[in-house]
Each structure stands twice: as C-alpha cells, then as structure tokens.
Amino acid sequence: MHPELRYFLQQLLNGLSVGSTYALMAVGYTLVYNCLRLINFVHGDIYVFGTFVALTVWKLGLPVPVAILAGCIAGAGTGMIVERVAYRPLRHSHRVMSIISGLGAAMVLRTTSQLIWGPQTLPFFELGVRRTIDLSGLRIMSQQLQLVGTAAICMVVFTLLLSRTKLGKATQCVMQDMELSRMVGIPVDKIIPLVYALGGLLAVVGGVLFSSYYDALNIGMGLLGTIKAWAAAALGGMGSLYGAFFGGIILGVGETLAGAYLHQGFRNAFGYLVIIIVLLWRPHGLFGKKRVEKV
C-alpha cells in the first residue's frame, strides 16, 4: 500500500472513531432539542457525571459492564431530574428563561462533580484487551472497532425503538406537536422525562467510549461535550436524528484530517469552519428541513 494512502486511511479511521463518540452525544442532544426546541446546556455535564459514576463503580472492583450500566443509569436519572427541576417549571415561559435555568443547572452539576471527584484528570478503564490488526501497514486498534461498532449498534437499536414500539411512536408524536399529542391522550409529562433520560444515557455511552479511547476523564470535558454535540447537531441539521449522527461522524473526521495534514492547532477551528461553510450553503444543515408552522 502506498505510504500516503496508508496515512490517509489511518487518519480516516481515527476520525471515524472520534466521530462515533460525537455522534452518540449529538443524537442524545437532538432528542431533547426535538421535544422543547431548546439548547440544552446541561447535556455535556450529564455525560461527564455519568462517566465519573461508571469510573467510580469500576474502582470499587465491579466488572466493566456493571460500571457502564451504573453510569448510564446515573446519566438517565440526572437527565430526568434536570428536566423536572430546571426545565418543566419554565416550559411555557420565554425561551431565555429556560436557557438561563439550563446554564444554572449545568453549573450546579459541574460544581457537584468537581467537589466529588476533583478538578484533576483521572485515568479511565479499558474496554477489553487492546489488540492491533495490521493490514498492509494500516494499524486498526480493537478500540476503534468498538467505537464505530457501538455507535452503529446504538443507532440501529434506537431507530427500532422509535419506529417499532408504542413508546417510540408516542415520543415521535410529542416531538412533532406537543399540544396536539396532549389533546389525543398521550402523557406528555411522562414522555418528555423519558426523552431526557434516553438522551443522558446515549451521552454517557459516548462519554465512556471517548474516555476509554483517550484514557482520560476530567470536569472540563463537560463543556467540550456540549459544544461538540451542538456543533454536530447543527452540521447535520437541528432536529434530525440521523443528521446529528452523521454530523458527529463528519465533525470527527474533519477535525482529525485537519490535525493530520495542517496542524493540531487547526483541529477544532477547521471543524467549525466546515460547519460555517455548510450552514452558509444549507442553513438547515445537511439533513435538516425547514420547520413549517401550521396555522
């Protein structure tokens, strides 16, 4: 294999791995946005909190699957609490009030995490034994296959949940029109907390994969996670779940290629430059559609 082609494929695989974690965070973020059309500033801090819980449970000596399950439950539960305390009381208020409330909830959760686990970066556990496959010089790590495979499986399961179950169909109705859903008997106040829970769960899965891949976890990753999730959702199209998924993949690949061929300092800047160019060309994102208000 030609060295330049091998290098490109290696960086492409690295980008797919990172993009898979962005994709899971972005899908969870978009779920919440679809219900209330609000920017959820707590999303990244929920994922960090749940990931810290997973790390703590693992340090207690429990198996990795149990630790991940505990982290997902913590993320889902925290999402439901945030919805009930920070967002539901202001659901019919001006959007600015909900945004301020979300920022306050994010600061409370971030401070709580810092008081419990501290501001330092902690090493994270590995998801299985690290193995490397060599294909004509192309090095494929087992963790990279785990990242891409888990993201794909989660998206398939999530799609089936929304399209084949009664709960999923009710959730889609709430996402399309909350008031009409209430009028036809759908328990909106029960569906929305479940959406927040599912969003938090997906975010924690992405957080565990991300932290395991880089062997690091710290408080600052919460704000970064919120920004990445929002950026990927905007790139794919706000409101589109598949758009959020592929937006995360594209963002991860773009950042990695920019760092490889330009300079690591351009990594984040190049990703957002791609978003700006795409939104100038398609204001609603790659897969988004203009939202039509019926009167």
C-alpha positions in Angstrom: 0.0 0.0 0.0 1.3 3.5 -0.9 2.5 5.3 2.2 0.4 8.4 1.5 -2.8 6.3 1.0 -2.0 4.3 4.1 -1.5 7.5 6.2 -4.8 8.9 4.8 -6.7 5.7 5.7 -5.2 5.7 9.1 -6.3 9.2 9.8 -9.7 8.5 8.4 -10.1 5.5 10.8 -9.0 7.7 13.7 -11.6 10.3 12.6 -14.4 7.7 12.4 -13.5 6.6 15.9 -13.7 10.1 17.5 -16.7 11.0 15.3 -18.6 8.0 16.6 -18.4 9.4 20.2 -19.5 12.8 18.9 -22.4 11.1 17.1 -23.8 9.4 20.2 -23.6 12.7 22.2 -25.2 14.6 19.3 -28.1 12.2 19.0 -28.9 12.4 22.7 -28.7 16.2 22.4 -31.0 16.3 19.4 -33.6 14.1 21.2 -34.0 16.8 23.9 -34.0 19.6 21.3 -36.7 17.9 19.3 -39.1 18.0 22.3 -38.8 21.5 23.5 -36.7 23.3 20.8 -34.3 24.4 23.5 -30.5 24.4 23.5 -29.6 22.0 26.3 -26.6 23.4 28.1 -26.6 20.6 30.7 -26.0 17.8 28.2 -22.2 17.7 28.5 -22.2 17.9 32.3 -24.7 15.0 32.5 -22.4 12.8 30.3 -19.4 13.7 32.5 -21.3 13.0 35.7 -22.5 9.6 34.4 -19.0 8.7 33.2 -17.5 9.6 36.6 -20.0 7.3 38.2 -19.0 4.5 35.9 -15.3 5.0 36.8 -16.1 5.1 40.5 -18.1 1.8 40.3 -15.3 0.2 38.4 -12.8 1.3 41.0 -14.9 -0.4 43.7 -14.0 -3.7 42.0 -17.1 -4.4 40.0 -16.9 -5.6 36.3 -16.8 -3.1 33.5 -20.3 -3.9 32.2 -21.8 -3.2 35.6 -19.8 0.1 35.8 -21.1 1.2 32.4 -24.7 0.2 33.4 -24.4 2.2 36.6 -23.1 5.2 34.7 -25.9 5.0 32.1 -28.5 4.8 34.9 -26.9 7.8 36.6 -26.9 9.8 33.3 -30.5 8.9 32.6 -31.6 9.7 36.2 -29.8 13.0 36.2 -31.4 13.9 32.9 -34.9 13.3 34.4 -34.1 15.4 37.4 -32.8 18.3 35.3 -36.0 18.2 33.2 -38.2 18.2 36.3 -36.3 20.9 38.2 -34.8 23.2 35.6 -37.0 23.0 32.6 -40.5 21.8 33.3 -41.5 24.8 35.6 -40.4 27.2 32.8 -41.8 25.2 29.9 -44.3 27.9 29.0 -42.1 30.8 29.8 -39.9 32.7 27.4 -37.1 30.6 26.0 -34.4 32.9 27.5 -35.6 31.9 31.0 -35.2 28.2 30.2 -31.7 28.8 28.8 -30.7 30.6 31.9 -32.1 27.8 34.0 -30.2 25.3 32.0 -27.0 27.2 32.4 -27.6 27.3 36.2 -28.3 23.5 36.3 -25.1 22.9 34.3 -23.0 25.0 36.8 -24.6 23.1 39.8 -23.9 19.7 38.2 -20.3 20.7 37.2 -19.5 22.0 40.7 -21.0 18.9 42.3 -18.9 16.7 40.1 -15.8 18.7 40.9 -16.4 18.5 44.7 -16.8 14.8 44.5 -14.0 13.8 42.0 -11.8 16.9 42.0 -10.5 19.0 39.0 -7.6 16.7 38.1 -7.6 14.4 35.0 -8.2 10.8 36.0 -7.1 7.7 34.1 -10.0 5.6 32.7 -10.6 1.9 32.4 -10.1 0.0 29.1 -13.0 -1.7 27.3 -11.4 -5.1 26.8 -7.9 -6.1 25.9 -6.1 -3.8 23.4 -5.3 -5.6 20.2 -3.9 -4.3 16.9 -4.7 -5.6 13.4 -2.1 -4.9 10.7 -3.4 -4.7 7.2 -0.5 -3.9 4.8 0.8 -1.3 7.3 -2.6 0.0 8.3 -3.0 -0.4 12.0 -6.5 -1.0 13.2 -7.0 -0.9 17.0 -9.6 -3.1 18.6 -10.9 0.0 20.5 -11.5 1.8 17.2 -13.7 -1.1 16.0 -15.5 -1.0 19.4 -16.2 2.7 19.0 -17.6 2.5 15.4 -19.5 -0.7 16.1 -21.1 0.5 19.3 -22.2 3.8 17.7 -23.8 1.9 14.8 -25.5 -0.7 17.0 -26.9 2.1 19.3 -28.3 3.9 16.3 -30.0 0.8 14.9 -31.5 -0.1 18.3 -32.6 3.4 18.9 -34.2 3.6 15.4 -36.1 0.3 16.1 -37.2 1.7 19.5 -38.7 4.8 17.9 -40.3 3.1 14.9 -41.5 -0.3 16.3 -42.6 0.4 19.9 -45.7 2.1 21.3 -43.5 4.3 23.4 -41.3 5.3 20.5 -44.3 6.3 18.4 -45.7 8.3 21.2 -42.3 10.0 21.5 -42.3 10.9 17.8 -45.8 12.4 18.2 -44.6 14.6 21.1 -41.6 15.7 19.1 -43.8 16.8 16.2 -46.5 18.6 18.2 -46.6 18.6 22.0 -50.0 20.2 22.4 -51.8 18.0 19.8 -50.2 15.0 21.5 -51.7 16.0 24.8 -55.1 16.5 23.2 -55.2 12.9 21.8 -54.3 11.5 25.2 -50.5 11.0 25.0 -49.0 11.5 28.5 -46.6 14.3 27.5 -45.3 14.9 31.1 -44.3 11.2 31.2 -42.8 11.1 27.7 -40.6 14.1 28.0 -38.6 12.9 31.1 -38.1 9.6 29.3 -36.6 11.5 26.4 -34.2 13.4 28.7 -33.3 10.0 30.3 -32.6 8.4 26.9 -30.6 11.5 25.8 -28.5 11.3 29.0 -28.0 7.5 28.5 -26.7 7.9 25.0 -24.4 10.7 26.1 -22.9 8.6 28.8 -22.3 5.7 26.4 -20.4 8.2 24.1 -18.6 9.6 27.2 -17.4 6.1 28.3 -16.2 5.3 24.8 -14.4 8.7 24.5 -12.7 8.5 27.9 -11.7 4.9 27.3 -10.2 5.7 23.9 -8.1 8.6 25.3 -7.6 7.0 28.8 -8.6 10.3 30.4 -11.6 11.9 32.2 -11.9 15.4 33.7 -14.5 18.0 34.6 -13.7 20.2 31.6 -14.9 17.6 29.2 -18.5 18.5 30.0 -18.4 21.9 28.4 -16.5 20.5 25.4 -19.1 17.7 25.1 -21.9 20.2 25.0 -20.1 22.2 22.3 -19.3 19.2 20.2 -22.8 17.8 20.5 -24.3 21.1 19.5 -21.9 21.6 16.6 -22.5 18.1 15.2 -26.3 18.6 15.5 -26.1 21.9 13.7 -23.9 20.4 11.0 -26.3 17.5 10.4 -29.4 19.6 10.8 -31.1 20.6 14.1 -34.0 18.2 14.7 -32.7 15.4 12.5 -31.5 12.4 14.5 -29.7 10.8 11.5 -28.4 14.3 10.7 -26.9 14.5 14.2 -25.4 11.1 13.9 -23.7 11.7 10.6 -22.8 15.3 11.6 -20.8 13.8 14.5 -19.0 11.5 12.2 -18.2 14.3 9.7 -17.0 16.6 12.5 -14.7 13.9 13.9 -13.3 13.1 10.5 -12.8 16.7 9.6 -11.0 17.6 12.8 -8.7 14.6 12.6 -7.7 15.2 9.0 -7.1 18.9 9.7 -4.8 18.0 12.6 -3.0 15.4 10.5 -2.5 17.5 7.3 -2.4 21.1 8.6 -1.5 21.4 12.3 -3.0 20.2 15.6 -3.8 23.8 16.4 -6.2 23.9 13.5 -8.1 20.8 14.6 -11.0 22.5 16.4 -11.0 25.6 14.2 -11.2 23.5 11.0 -14.2 21.6 12.3 -16.2 24.8 13.0 -15.0 26.2 9.7 -16.7 23.3 7.9 -19.9 23.9 9.9 -19.9 27.6 8.8 -19.4 26.7 5.2 -22.2 24.0 5.3 -24.6 26.3 7.1 -24.0 29.1 4.5 -24.8 26.6 1.8 -27.6 24.8 3.6 -28.9 26.9 6.6 -30.8 24.0 8.0 -27.9 21.6 7.9 -27.0 18.7 5.7 -30.1 16.6 6.6 -32.3 19.2 8.2 -35.5 20.6 6.8 -37.2 23.9 7.3 -39.7 23.7 10.1 -43.1 24.8 8.9 -45.5 26.3 11.4 -49.1 25.4 10.8 -51.9 27.9 11.5 
